[in-house]
């Protein structure tokens, strides 16, 4: 099992080697860089804020929430400088004319894991049949609401159907987003297991990652960043996204997988696809 212990140290270490030469702003030109993001990558970015502020002189202001709420606010033209969101949502914002052309970068992806209380016996979730037996055996389960605008809850509910256990499992389920206290409920012992993105399990004190969904049932959310078309500080917003792109160790420590073939060098982001 993996817990929060040691995660913060590795995240900080992941930022130390990242530099943004030539991008420090004089005090008179420093600005707030407003970033809207969903719950899964929020902790990575909050850990990065101080490093970005010190390196650039700007101030990072992160707004996080459920995907549905964040998307609605952005489509309603709420002011922001950059977004870090799942690719389908970035596509939607792009088609709505909310993003600066050519500013998008691919970042990382995250899969679904199983959370238990720290110190509790880890259930076997290594195979499809093992996960099925675990879901049937546990007395209480928490996962995101499928109707909340996100992708994870919808996929989990479909997994119940696919395994043929929906009628047996759904009465034991509490619908709650991790960002609203779902993983914390597992950490406190209020619920036996939680089904959330791995990145929403590792940062929560008192919770541990028992394992991830087997590959046959896994669902990855891929995140991208982009600069808002109306940003008054597009260069600073782009610098922030480059810093995110370079924070490989931090993403990994937070439970994400970096996208293959992506790298950022200096002030230019280059994507290589084999």
Phi, psi and omega in degrees: 000149177246133180239184181291338183302124179089344183295312184299320180297320181288325178297311179300317180300328180292338181268338189299324186274359185269129180231152177233073185299138175079003185253003178291134183262137172302149183310322183292337182256359180295146182216164171284136174248106186269124182239129175254132184212163175266180190295321189302313181264010187295318183293324176302315185287324177295325176291335181276341190305311183296319179299316179296315180301316182291323184284331188245339186085352176276174179235120181279129178237110186257128173248119180237155179184187177295152185301317181300317181292317180296316180299315181299319181294320180289321178293336177273013174072032172293139187290134175206165177255325181211157176233147172228102192213167176301148185306316180300326178288319175299319176302316182296317179294322179297314180295333178277002178076025183267351187240149180287131181301135176078006185265353185287141172225141172283143185242288187199171177229158181220144179251180184268135177236176180244122181260141172228168176290140179305128180095346179284156177296135181278123177289157178277119177232022190284339179228168179300314182292322178296317178296319179301312180296321179296314180298325178286326185280326184291145183275339181210142184221143174232139175205166183297150179290123179299338182267008185270005177094356179264181183258329188293313181299319179297317180294317180299317180297324177290327176297318177304316179296314183297324179280353179073026184236013185303314183294328181279328187268320186305323178296341180268357189268135166254128180269115182201132176288151176301318182293341179262006177114009181297311179291324178298327178296325176291317181299325180278350180088009179287333179226144185287313179223152176235144179245104185217168171302142182306322181293344178263000178256311187302322184283351189272116179298133180094351177251154179223150178273112180282333181164178179247162178300142175300155189303327181294337183244002185287153177219118181262140171254123179261130184254145176227159175241153177203159180264138179293142180295335183258011182297130174280353181226061185295327180292319178293321178296318178294323177297321178297316180295325176294322177296318176299316182299327181275352186274057186299314182295324180293317177300314181297317180296332179274003176099009180262161170246127176292150179288135182297136173082013179251138175208157179233127179234128179058232182259009183237130176265129178235135178251131177242128180241118182293000000 
